[in-house]
Amino acid sequence: MTPRLSILDLAPIAPGETVAESFANSVALAQAAEANGYERVWYAEHHNMPTIASSATSVLIGHVAGKTSAIRLGSGGIMLPNHAPLSIAEQFGTLASLYPGRIDLGLGRAPGSDHATMRAMRRDPMSAESFPQDVLELQAYLSGESRIAGVSATPGAGTNVPLYILGSSLFGAQLAAAYGLPYANASHFAPDSLHEAVEFYRREFTPSAQLAEPYVIAGVNVVAAESHDEAQAQFDSTRRTRVRGMISRGAASPEYTDEQIDIFLTTPNGRQIANMMKYAAVGTPTEVGDYLRNFAEEAQADELIIAHQSPQIADRLASVELTAGAMQAVSV
């Protein structure tokens, strides 16, 4: 069976681009996804990253929802230890009230930032330990069955915004299985745990009021273009930019040339960073379609959430359309 397709949009801020332009690109990407039959678009919570504009995730979701009409929108994810569950219930309850039937709430327990940023956010370093309890508290607010006497989420109560557990290790799979929630594996940047985590989740899944059968979403990088060489050049450019950002501890640094980055990628540390993008469909629509179908089967994924990795928005929009066409051509 052909998997459903969705998009993970990191709202990238390209060199020389403004935040407002990044948001306009996110709107265009969601509109293209909607026009081409994608299931949903998710935005990730990151902080103190000069190249990512999705830090105020719920605000961005609301903005894009107002510029689209049907596609589901949500978080991939909200880093719950950064927030009080009541606050997130109110934010996503507001979104669900404004855009009923279109809002998802993906949850992760990573900080989405560095230690200095954690302190700036007044985040307790131990707050991740209460993630399982916080998920239940949040779920109860959204169902209208608060676990805290005298406290109700308004908006939020009774909206039953669907929850998804995100994970890059076995922990997320264990929690999603125990709570009977859909599981999204961050295999687009943390590929090593994918198969073990999905196998555990499917084996140990317990049905819940939200979900009767296990449901797996797997992340994958994609660059689809009219020619293989064009797609590969776009992917190489994106990978170099990511490596520059990581070794510069921030925004991409102009002091590293493409040649220097390519040499670094041949070192053990460079290969480790390159492995983060191990799962990547790069090439013509036919090549991308074949890769994605094989990947979905091997990952036992019901849905693929795609990070379209072309550096320029025009190329990302083309990749969205070409990928959808390749998958739909086989499913018809």
Disulfide bonds with the S-S distance in Angstrom:
none
